[in-house]
Amino acid sequence: MKSLLTFTALIEGATGLVLLIIPAVAVSLLLGVSLTEPGGILLGRMGGAALITLAIVCWLSKNDSKISIVVTKAMVVYNTLAALLLAYAGLIQHFSGIGLWPALLLHAVLLIWCLQSLRIKR
C-alpha cells in the first residue's frame, strides 16, 4: 500500500500543480477545449488545490497502516468517479484532448491497484 500511496501522491501532486499554475493548459490537454473564462480558470485552480490536498494526505498516510487503509478506501471512490467522469467526457460529451484516454486509463489502473491493496490487507 505504501508504493500505491507514494505513486498516487506524486501523480496527483504534479497534476494539481499544473492545474493550480496553468489551468488552461491542463484543461486543454485533458479535454481538448480552451479555458478562457475567469470562473473556469478559478475552478481549475480549485481542482488543482484539491489534488494537491489529496497528494499530501496520500504522502502523509503511507507509513501508517491503519490510516492508509482509510485513505485507500477514499481513493477508491475518487478513482471510480474520476474514471467515470473522464469516460463520460470522452464518450458522451465528445471531448478529445490528448490526455483524456491516458488519464482515464491511469485512474482505472489506480482503482484496480487500490482494490487489490485493500484485498491483500484483509
PASEBA-1860 file (N, C-alpha, C; in nm, 3 decimals):
! residues 122
1> MKSLLTFT> 0.083/-0.119/0.000/0.000/0.000/0.000/0.087/0.126/0.000 ~ 0.206/0.114/0.058/0.295/0.229/0.064/0.333/0.278/-0.075 ~ 0.365/0.185/-0.165/0.404/0.226/-0.301/0.285/0.286/-0.376 ~ 0.164/0.233/-0.354/0.044/0.289/-0.415/0.023/0.433/-0.371 ~ 0.030/0.458/-0.241/0.005/0.593/-0.191/0.118/0.689/-0.230 ~ 0.241/0.639/-0.237/0.352/0.723/-0.282/0.333/0.763/-0.428 ~ 0.301/0.664/-0.513/0.278/0.691/-0.655/0.161/0.788/-0.674 ~ 0.053/0.763/-0.602/-0.065/0.850/-0.611/-0.030/0.991/-0.568
9> ALIEGATG> 0.044/1.005/-0.461/0.083/1.138/-0.413/0.162/1.213/-0.520 ~ 0.255/1.145/-0.584/0.338/1.211/-0.686/0.256/1.249/-0.810 ~ 0.172/1.158/-0.856/0.091/1.186/-0.976/-0.011/1.296/-0.951 ~ -0.086/1.283/-0.842/-0.190/1.383/-0.813/-0.128/1.517/-0.776 ~ -0.015/1.513/-0.707/0.054/1.638/-0.673/0.101/1.712/-0.797 ~ 0.160/1.639/-0.891/0.207/1.701/-1.014/0.090/1.757/-1.096 ~ -0.016/1.679/-1.107/-0.135/1.725/-1.180/-0.196/1.846/-1.111 ~ -0.202/1.842/-0.980/-0.255/1.955/-0.904/-0.175/2.082/-0.925
17> LVLLIIPA> -0.042/2.069/-0.927/0.042/2.187/-0.951/0.017/2.247/-1.088 ~ 0.005/2.160/-1.189/-0.021/2.210/-1.324/-0.156/2.283/-1.328 ~ -0.257/2.223/-1.267/-0.388/2.288/-1.264/-0.386/2.419/-1.186 ~ -0.310/2.422/-1.080/-0.301/2.543/-0.998/-0.230/2.656/-1.073 ~ -0.123/2.622/-1.143/-0.039/2.725/-1.207/-0.090/2.762/-1.346 ~ -0.120/2.662/-1.428/-0.165/2.688/-1.566/-0.288/2.602/-1.598 ~ -0.402/2.636/-1.538/-0.522/2.554/-1.556/-0.568/2.544/-1.701 ~ -0.551/2.649/-1.779/-0.596/2.646/-1.918/-0.520/2.540/-1.998
25> VAVSLLLG> -0.391/2.526/-1.973/-0.311/2.425/-2.044/-0.355/2.285/-2.002 ~ -0.376/2.265/-1.873/-0.417/2.134/-1.822/-0.551/2.092/-1.881 ~ -0.646/2.183/-1.883/-0.779/2.152/-1.936/-0.771/2.128/-2.086 ~ -0.691/2.204/-2.156/-0.675/2.185/-2.300/-0.616/2.047/-2.331 ~ -0.514/2.007/-2.255/-0.454/1.875/-2.277/-0.550/1.763/-2.242 ~ -0.626/1.781/-2.137/-0.717/1.677/-2.091/-0.843/1.666/-2.177 ~ -0.903/1.778/-2.208/-1.033/1.776/-2.275/-1.032/1.827/-2.418 ~ -0.925/1.895/-2.457/-0.919/1.950/-2.592/-1.005/2.072/-2.610
33> VSLTEPGG> -1.036/2.143/-2.502/-1.114/2.266/-2.509/-1.034/2.378/-2.444 ~ -1.067/2.502/-2.482/-0.997/2.615/-2.423/-1.069/2.659/-2.296 ~ -0.992/2.704/-2.203/-1.045/2.753/-2.076/-1.006/2.900/-2.069 ~ -1.103/2.987/-2.095/-1.072/3.130/-2.100/-1.150/3.212/-1.999 ~ -1.262/3.162/-1.954/-1.345/3.238/-1.860/-1.279/3.241/-1.723 ~ -1.280/3.356/-1.656/-1.219/3.366/-1.523/-1.277/3.267/-1.422 ~ -1.407/3.242/-1.430/-1.469/3.145/-1.339/-1.418/3.004/-1.363 ~ -1.401/2.968/-1.487/-1.348/2.836/-1.522/-1.203/2.820/-1.477
41> ILLGRMGG> -1.126/2.926/-1.495/-0.986/2.923/-1.451/-0.979/2.909/-1.300 ~ -1.064/2.980/-1.229/-1.068/2.969/-1.082/-1.105/2.827/-1.040 ~ -1.207/2.769/-1.104/-1.245/2.631/-1.070/-1.134/2.532/-1.103 ~ -1.064/2.555/-1.213/-0.948/2.470/-1.245/-0.842/2.477/-1.137 ~ -0.817/2.598/-1.089/-0.719/2.615/-0.980/-0.767/2.552/-0.850 ~ -0.896/2.562/-0.823/-0.950/2.498/-0.703/-0.937/2.346/-0.714 ~ -0.959/2.292/-0.834/-0.937/2.149/-0.857/-0.792/2.112/-0.833 ~ -0.702/2.198/-0.878/-0.559/2.176/-0.853/-0.527/2.175/-0.705
49> AALITLAI> -0.587/2.267/-0.631/-0.567/2.271/-0.486/-0.620/2.143/-0.421 ~ -0.734/2.093/-0.469/-0.790/1.969/-0.415/-0.698/1.851/-0.443 ~ -0.641/1.845/-0.563/-0.550/1.736/-0.596/-0.422/1.743/-0.512 ~ -0.372/1.862/-0.489/-0.255/1.877/-0.402/-0.288/1.830/-0.261 ~ -0.409/1.859/-0.214/-0.452/1.812/-0.083/-0.457/1.659/-0.079 ~ -0.511/1.596/-0.183/-0.511/1.450/-0.192/-0.368/1.396/-0.189 ~ -0.280/1.462/-0.261/-0.140/1.419/-0.265/-0.078/1.424/-0.126 ~ -0.104/1.530/-0.053/-0.049/1.545/0.082/-0.103/1.435/0.174
57> VCWLSKND> -0.232/1.409/0.167/-0.293/1.305/0.251/-0.233/1.168/0.217 ~ -0.218/1.138/0.089/-0.158/1.010/0.049/-0.014/1.000/0.101 ~ 0.062/1.106/0.083/0.202/1.107/0.126/0.214/1.088/0.277 ~ 0.134/1.161/0.353/0.145/1.156/0.498/0.091/1.026/0.558 ~ 0.004/0.958/0.488/-0.057/0.836/0.542/0.016/0.709/0.501 ~ 0.111/0.718/0.411/0.171/0.598/0.353/0.245/0.510/0.453 ~ 0.287/0.564/0.566/0.362/0.486/0.664/0.278/0.439/0.782 ~ 0.151/0.470/0.784/0.063/0.430/0.893/-0.043/0.336/0.837
65> SKISIVVT> -0.034/0.208/0.872/-0.119/0.108/0.807/-0.268/0.131/0.832 ~ -0.307/0.175/0.951/-0.449/0.197/0.978/-0.503/0.315/0.898 ~ -0.429/0.423/0.898/-0.473/0.542/0.823/-0.465/0.516/0.673 ~ -0.365/0.443/0.627/-0.350/0.419/0.483/-0.467/0.338/0.429 ~ -0.527/0.252/0.511/-0.645/0.178/0.467/-0.762/0.274/0.442 ~ -0.781/0.367/0.533/-0.889/0.465/0.518/-0.866/0.551/0.394 ~ -0.743/0.597/0.376/-0.710/0.681/0.262/-0.728/0.603/0.132 ~ -0.686/0.478/0.131/-0.701/0.396/0.011/-0.849/0.375/-0.022
73> KAMVVYNT> -0.932/0.357/0.078/-1.076/0.345/0.054/-1.131/0.474/-0.008 ~ -1.086/0.587/0.041/-1.128/0.715/-0.016/-1.078/0.728/-0.160 ~ -0.959/0.677/-0.188/-0.905/0.685/-0.323/-0.980/0.592/-0.418 ~ -1.041/0.485/-0.367/-1.128/0.401/-0.449/-1.244/0.485/-0.502 ~ -1.304/0.562/-0.413/-1.416/0.649/-0.453/-1.368/0.752/-0.554 ~ -1.257/0.819/-0.523/-1.204/0.922/-0.612/-1.171/0.866/-0.751 ~ -1.099/0.755/-0.756/-1.059/0.699/-0.885/-1.178/0.646/-0.963 ~ -1.278/0.592/-0.894/-1.400/0.548/-0.962/-1.471/0.667/-1.026
81> LAALLLAY> -1.490/0.772/-0.947/-1.560/0.891/-1.001/-1.479/0.958/-1.111 ~ -1.347/0.966/-1.094/-1.263/1.028/-1.196/-1.271/0.949/-1.327 ~ -1.261/0.816/-1.319/-1.269/0.734/-1.440/-1.406/0.748/-1.507 ~ -1.512/0.746/-1.428/-1.646/0.761/-1.485/-1.665/0.897/-1.551 ~ -1.618/1.002/-1.485/-1.632/1.136/-1.542/-1.550/1.152/-1.670 ~ -1.432/1.096/-1.673/-1.349/1.104/-1.793/-1.412/1.022/-1.907 ~ -1.468/0.906/-1.875/-1.537/0.826/-1.977/-1.657/0.904/-2.031 ~ -1.732/0.966/-1.943/-1.846/1.049/-1.983/-1.799/1.163/-2.074
89> AGLIQHFS> -1.689/1.227/-2.036/-1.637/1.339/-2.116/-1.602/1.293/-2.257 ~ -1.540/1.176/-2.267/-1.499/1.128/-2.398/-1.611/1.067/-2.480 ~ -1.692/0.985/-2.416/-1.794/0.909/-2.490/-1.924/0.986/-2.511 ~ -1.965/1.066/-2.416/-2.094/1.136/-2.426/-2.074/1.282/-2.470 ~ -1.980/1.349/-2.407/-1.956/1.490/-2.439/-1.863/1.509/-2.560 ~ -1.797/1.403/-2.602/-1.708/1.403/-2.719/-1.588/1.498/-2.705 ~ -1.539/1.513/-2.583/-1.413/1.585/-2.565/-1.301/1.496/-2.615 ~ -1.192/1.558/-2.662/-1.089/1.475/-2.725/-0.948/1.527/-2.702
97> GIGLWPAL> -0.918/1.568/-2.581/-0.782/1.611/-2.553/-0.685/1.494/-2.557 ~ -0.561/1.523/-2.585/-0.459/1.418/-2.598/-0.441/1.340/-2.468 ~ -0.472/1.401/-2.356/-0.454/1.335/-2.227/-0.577/1.265/-2.173 ~ -0.690/1.274/-2.242/-0.815/1.219/-2.189/-0.808/1.069/-2.165 ~ -0.777/0.992/-2.268/-0.779/0.846/-2.255/-0.665/0.795/-2.168 ~ -0.545/0.854/-2.177/-0.441/0.813/-2.082/-0.480/0.841/-1.936 ~ -0.546/0.954/-1.912/-0.590/0.986/-1.775/-0.697/0.886/-1.728 ~ -0.789/0.851/-1.817/-0.890/0.752/-1.783/-0.824/0.618/-1.751
105> LLHAVLLI> -0.730/0.577/-1.833/-0.659/0.451/-1.809/-0.583/0.455/-1.677 ~ -0.517/0.566/-1.649/-0.444/0.581/-1.523/-0.537/0.566/-1.403 ~ -0.653/0.631/-1.408/-0.746/0.621/-1.296/-0.804/0.479/-1.283 ~ -0.825/0.412/-1.394/-0.872/0.274/-1.389/-0.767/0.183/-1.326 ~ -0.642/0.202/-1.366/-0.532/0.123/-1.308/-0.517/0.152/-1.159 ~ -0.524/0.279/-1.122/-0.513/0.315/-0.981/-0.630/0.258/-0.901 ~ -0.749/0.255/-0.959/-0.864/0.195/-0.893/-0.839/0.047/-0.866 ~ -0.793/-0.024/-0.967/-0.765/-0.168/-0.951/-0.655/-0.189/-0.847
113> WCLQSLRI> -0.552/-0.105/-0.850/-0.442/-0.116/-0.755/-0.493/-0.092/-0.612 ~ -0.580/0.006/-0.595/-0.640/0.033/-0.463/-0.720/-0.088/-0.414 ~ -0.803/-0.142/-0.501/-0.885/-0.257/-0.463/-0.800/-0.377/-0.428 ~ -0.695/-0.401/-0.507/-0.604/-0.511/-0.478/-0.532/-0.491/-0.345 ~ -0.490/-0.369/-0.320/-0.420/-0.339/-0.194/-0.511/-0.360/-0.074 ~ -0.635/-0.322/-0.086/-0.730/-0.342/0.023/-0.760/-0.491/0.043 ~ -0.768/-0.565/-0.064/-0.793/-0.708/-0.056/-0.677/-0.780/0.012 ~ -0.556/-0.744/-0.023/-0.437/-0.804/0.037/-0.427/-0.769/0.184
121> KR> -0.464/-0.648/0.220/-0.454/-0.600/0.358/-0.546/-0.679/0.450 ~ -0.658/-0.729/0.396/-0.752/-0.809/0.477/-0.686/-0.937/0.514
END
